[in-house]
């Protein structure tokens, strides 16, 4: 919007929080629509950032059928919109399409190792078929498509009950509660700060490269070492404890970003520690605003509404405007 673009955001607020965009409400180039990508929508736009679908395992496992519908029916609806208005469409795919990888680090040419009937399959296979839909529409009817395979991302405005490792570790550490590892802590992840992800998505959308691209930071940590890092950065008195491993949890995850560097000019600018310092400061403020926060565990669960969200929604509702067509749409429902 700072560059003059008009942006329409479509979100059903299942995992999103209205307070995350309240600072944009009233901006002449911003339009917020409460809706769901599984329902068709008519807009006049030039680009579609299809970001829809819960990404946290407890949240996408809460309603696996709806998760599948978001990645299938939702993607078909967005592709239909892109076809009708001749818009370019970017799919927020995921590193989870690689499953529990037998190739390390993961390159875009790797087809993956996914359990198609496990509890994570509603998300993993949903994103895999969404990629198939993207390239089917490209080949058959000429829709311009971009596919970002996003690796673990963290940063400001994460939901405190997100249920993934960064938010859980930080919330636990700031409250001096036990920091919980699932398994022995030897599994690895690579983390990127949200500002780098946004930069990568914009670069990919506006590039001439149409094949899948890994967007992530190849800085890799074991979960045990990451927990110790969070404890150190928060000056926490927490104890690090191990609980049983979760089903089909990948043992390792690290992007090869050679394609991103050479094809779209992307490389992460934020170190993990810099990003964590920003995120810790954000969660400190969240705790001051709302008091005790109980992180989401590994079991399927619906995102818990927070008192601050309800206050933000009530305060922002009076600012909402009648939806109008924009030039960019970012469906997050």
matplotlib code that plots the C-alpha trace (Angstrom):
import matplotlib.pyplot as plt

x = [0.0, 3.0, 3.7, 0.2, -1.4, -4.9, -5.2, -8.2, -7.8, -10.2, -10.1, -12.5, -10.5, -10.2, -6.5, -6.2, -6.8, -8.5, -6.1, -3.3, -4.7, -6.6, -3.8, -4.8, -8.5, -9.6, -6.7, -8.0, -6.1, -7.1, -10.3, -11.0, -13.6, -14.7, -15.2, -13.9, -12.1, -14.2, -17.0, -16.6, -15.9, -16.0, -13.3, -11.3, -7.7, -4.3, -2.5, -3.7, -1.7, -3.4, -2.3, -5.3, -5.1, -4.2, -0.5, -0.2, -0.7, -3.1, -5.2, -5.3, -6.0, -8.9, -11.1, -9.2, -12.1, -12.2, -8.4, -8.7, -11.5, -9.4, -6.6, -8.8, -12.1, -10.4, -7.6, -10.0, -12.0, -9.0, -7.8, -11.2, -11.0, -7.5, -8.7, -11.7, -9.8, -6.5, -4.6, -1.3, -1.7, 0.8, 0.1, 1.5, 2.6, 4.7, 7.8, 5.4, 4.9, 8.4, 7.0, 9.7, 12.5, 15.0, 16.9, 18.6, 18.6, 15.4, 15.5, 12.5, 13.0, 12.5, 9.1, 8.8, 8.1, 4.5, 2.2, -1.1, -3.4, -1.7, -3.1, -0.9, -2.1, -5.0, -2.5, 0.4, -1.6, -3.9, -1.0, 0.4, -2.9, -3.1, 0.2, -1.1, -4.1, -1.9, 0.1, -3.0, -4.5, -1.3, -1.0, -4.6, -5.9, -2.7, -3.1, 0.1, 1.1, 3.8, 4.4, 6.2, 7.2, 7.4, 9.6, 9.0, 8.3, 8.0, 7.7, 5.4, 1.7, 1.9, -1.1, 0.1, -1.8, -0.4, 0.9, 4.1, 7.6, 8.6, 5.5, 5.2, 8.9, 8.8, 5.5, 6.7, 10.1, 8.7, 6.4, 9.2, 7.1, 8.4, 9.6, 8.2, 10.0, 8.1, 10.5, 14.2, 14.8, 17.1, 14.7, 15.7, 14.0, 15.1, 13.5, 12.9, 11.7, 8.4, 9.9, 12.1, 9.1, 7.2, 10.2, 10.5, 6.8, 6.8, 10.0, 8.5, 5.2, 6.9, 9.5, 9.4, 10.0, 6.9, 8.3, 8.2, 10.6, 11.7, 11.4, 13.2, 16.3, 18.8, 20.0, 19.2, 18.7, 17.8, 14.8, 16.8, 19.4, 16.7, 15.0, 18.2, 18.6, 15.1, 15.8, 19.0, 17.5, 14.6, 16.7, 14.2, 14.3, 12.3, 13.1, 13.3, 11.3, 10.7, 7.3, 6.3, 6.9, 4.0, 2.8, 4.6, 6.7, 9.5, 13.0, 14.7, 13.9, 16.2, 15.7, 18.1, 17.5, 19.8, 16.7, 15.5, 18.9, 19.5, 15.9, 14.3, 17.2, 16.0, 18.2, 17.2, 18.4, 17.4, 19.4, 17.4, 18.6, 17.6, 14.2, 13.8, 14.7, 11.9, 9.4, 10.3, 9.6, 6.3, 5.2, 6.3, 3.8, 1.1, 1.6, 1.4, -1.8, -3.6, -1.9, -1.2, -1.1, -1.4, 0.3, -1.5, -0.4, 0.2, -3.4, -6.0, -7.5, -9.4, -7.5, -8.6, -10.0, -8.2, -9.7, -7.6, -8.8, -12.4, -11.7, -9.9, -12.7, -15.3, -13.2, -12.5, -16.0, -17.1, -14.3, -15.2, -16.3, -18.5, -16.3, -15.1, -13.0, -9.2, -6.2, -4.5, -6.3, -4.8, -7.1, -6.2, -9.5]
y = [0.0, 2.3, 1.9, 2.9, -0.6, -1.3, -4.4, -6.5, -9.0, -11.9, -13.8, -16.0, -15.2, -18.8, -18.4, -14.7, -11.8, -8.6, -6.6, -7.7, -5.4, -2.8, -0.2, -0.5, -0.1, 3.3, 3.4, 4.4, 1.6, -1.1, -3.3, -6.1, -8.7, -11.3, -14.4, -17.8, -19.0, -22.1, -19.7, -18.0, -14.3, -11.7, -9.0, -7.1, -7.6, -8.0, -10.4, -13.0, -14.1, -17.3, -17.6, -19.5, -22.5, -23.0, -24.0, -25.1, -28.8, -28.5, -26.0, -27.8, -31.1, -29.6, -29.8, -31.9, -31.9, -28.1, -28.0, -30.2, -28.0, -24.9, -26.3, -27.8, -25.9, -22.7, -23.1, -23.9, -20.8, -18.6, -20.1, -19.5, -15.9, -15.6, -17.0, -14.7, -11.5, -12.5, -12.2, -13.7, -16.1, -17.1, -20.1, -20.3, -23.9, -25.4, -27.4, -30.0, -31.2, -32.9, -34.9, -36.6, -36.1, -38.6, -35.8, -33.1, -30.2, -30.2, -29.1, -28.2, -31.3, -33.7, -35.3, -35.9, -38.7, -38.1, -40.4, -39.9, -41.3, -39.8, -37.0, -34.4, -35.6, -33.2, -30.3, -32.0, -33.7, -30.7, -28.5, -31.0, -31.2, -27.4, -27.3, -29.8, -27.5, -24.5, -26.1, -27.8, -24.3, -23.0, -25.7, -25.9, -22.3, -20.2, -18.8, -17.2, -19.1, -18.8, -21.4, -20.6, -23.6, -21.8, -23.1, -22.4, -18.7, -16.6, -13.0, -10.2, -10.8, -14.5, -15.8, -16.6, -19.9, -20.7, -24.1, -24.2, -24.3, -20.6, -19.2, -22.0, -21.8, -18.1, -18.0, -20.7, -19.1, -15.7, -17.1, -19.3, -22.4, -25.7, -25.6, -28.7, -30.7, -33.4, -36.3, -36.3, -32.9, -34.2, -33.3, -30.2, -27.1, -24.0, -20.7, -17.5, -14.1, -12.9, -9.8, -12.1, -14.2, -11.2, -10.0, -13.4, -13.7, -10.2, -11.1, -14.4, -12.8, -10.2, -12.5, -14.3, -17.7, -20.0, -23.2, -23.9, -22.0, -22.7, -19.6, -20.0, -19.6, -22.5, -21.8, -25.2, -26.0, -29.1, -28.5, -29.0, -26.4, -24.0, -24.4, -23.5, -20.5, -19.2, -19.8, -17.8, -14.9, -14.5, -14.9, -17.6, -19.9, -22.5, -26.2, -27.9, -31.2, -33.9, -35.3, -38.2, -37.4, -36.5, -38.7, -38.2, -35.3, -34.8, -35.6, -32.8, -29.7, -27.4, -25.5, -25.4, -21.9, -22.0, -21.5, -18.5, -16.9, -17.4, -17.0, -14.4, -12.7, -13.8, -14.4, -13.9, -10.6, -11.3, -13.6, -16.0, -14.3, -10.8, -12.1, -13.8, -10.6, -8.8, -11.6, -11.9, -8.2, -8.7, -11.5, -9.7, -7.0, -9.6, -11.0, -7.5, -6.9, -10.1, -11.8, -15.5, -17.4, -21.2, -22.4, -24.8, -28.5, -31.0, -32.3, -31.0, -27.8, -24.7, -21.4, -19.9, -16.4, -13.9, -11.0, -8.5, -9.9, -9.3, -5.8, -5.1, -6.6, -4.5, -1.3, -1.9, -2.9, 0.7, 1.5, -1.2, 0.0, -1.6, -4.0, -2.7, -4.2, -3.9, -4.6, -7.2, -9.8, -11.7, -14.5, -15.9, -17.7]
z = [0.0, 0.6, -3.1, -4.1, -4.5, -3.4, -1.2, -0.3, 2.5, 2.7, 6.0, 8.0, 11.2, 12.2, 13.1, 12.2, 14.6, 13.6, 15.8, 13.4, 10.7, 12.8, 12.0, 8.3, 8.8, 7.3, 4.9, 1.5, -0.3, 2.2, 2.2, 4.7, 3.9, 6.4, 4.2, 3.3, 0.2, 0.0, -1.2, -4.6, -4.5, -7.3, -7.3, -9.9, -9.1, -10.7, -8.2, -5.8, -2.8, -1.8, 1.8, 3.2, 5.5, 9.1, 9.3, 12.9, 13.4, 16.3, 14.3, 11.0, 12.7, 14.6, 11.5, 8.9, 6.4, 6.4, 6.1, 3.0, 1.6, 2.1, 0.0, -2.7, -3.1, -1.9, -4.4, -7.2, -6.3, -6.4, -9.6, -11.1, -10.0, -11.5, -14.8, -15.0, -14.3, -15.9, -12.5, -11.5, -8.5, -5.9, -3.7, -0.2, -0.2, 2.5, 3.3, 4.6, 1.1, 1.6, 4.6, 6.6, 4.0, 2.8, 1.0, 3.2, 2.7, 0.7, -2.9, -5.1, -7.3, -4.4, -4.5, -0.8, 1.7, 3.0, 4.9, 2.9, 5.7, 8.9, 11.0, 9.2, 5.8, 5.6, 5.4, 3.7, 0.9, 0.7, -0.2, -2.6, -4.6, -4.5, -6.3, -8.8, -9.4, -9.9, -12.7, -14.3, -14.6, -16.0, -18.6, -19.6, -19.5, -19.2, -15.7, -14.5, -11.3, -8.6, -5.9, -2.6, -0.5, 2.9, 5.7, 9.4, 9.9, 13.1, 14.1, 15.3, 15.4, 15.8, 17.8, 21.3, 21.1, 17.7, 19.0, 17.1, 18.5, 18.5, 20.1, 22.6, 23.7, 24.1, 25.9, 28.3, 28.8, 29.5, 32.2, 33.6, 32.9, 31.6, 28.0, 26.4, 23.8, 22.0, 21.5, 22.4, 20.9, 18.1, 15.3, 13.4, 12.0, 10.1, 11.0, 9.1, 10.3, 8.9, 7.2, 5.1, 4.1, 3.0, 1.0, -0.6, -1.5, -3.2, -5.1, -6.3, -7.3, -9.4, -10.9, -14.2, -12.5, -12.4, -10.8, -7.0, -4.9, -1.3, 0.8, 4.1, 6.2, 6.0, 9.5, 11.1, 14.8, 16.8, 19.0, 22.1, 21.1, 20.1, 23.4, 25.2, 22.9, 23.8, 27.5, 27.2, 25.2, 27.7, 30.8, 31.8, 34.8, 32.9, 33.0, 29.6, 29.7, 27.1, 26.3, 23.9, 20.2, 18.0, 15.1, 11.8, 13.1, 10.5, 11.8, 9.9, 7.9, 6.1, 2.8, -0.1, -1.3, -4.4, -6.7, -4.6, -4.7, -8.5, -9.9, -7.8, -5.9, -2.5, 0.6, 4.3, 5.8, 9.4, 11.6, 13.7, 16.9, 15.6, 14.7, 18.1, 19.9, 18.0, 18.6, 22.3, 22.7, 21.0, 23.2, 26.3, 25.4, 24.7, 28.2, 29.7, 27.9, 28.7, 31.7, 31.8, 28.5, 28.3, 25.1, 22.8, 23.2, 20.4, 20.3, 17.7, 19.0, 17.9, 18.3, 21.6, 21.5, 23.6, 25.6, 23.7, 20.4, 21.4, 22.5, 19.2, 17.2, 19.0, 18.6, 15.0, 13.9, 13.8, 11.3, 8.8, 5.4, 2.8, 0.7, -2.7, -5.4, -5.1, -7.2, -5.0, -2.9, -0.1, 0.9, 4.3, 5.2]

ax = plt.figure().add_subplot(projection="3d")
ax.plot(x, y, z, "-o")
ax.set_aspect("equal")
plt.show()
